């Protein structure tokens, strides 16, 4: 597997504030909440479409 990657994103102030609120409510850091959401998205995609092949990862 490839090394960990850094991801910088730009979001609206409203979305940022709401995401901070949800992260705090869930007991996660902002980064932890974003990673949780990414992992949830991947699980849901793979549940519907099957595992993503390792050789397809960039």
Secondary structure, DSSP 8 states (H G I E B T S, - for coil): ------------HHHHHHHHHHHHHHT--HHHHHHHHHHHHHHHHHHHH----GGG--
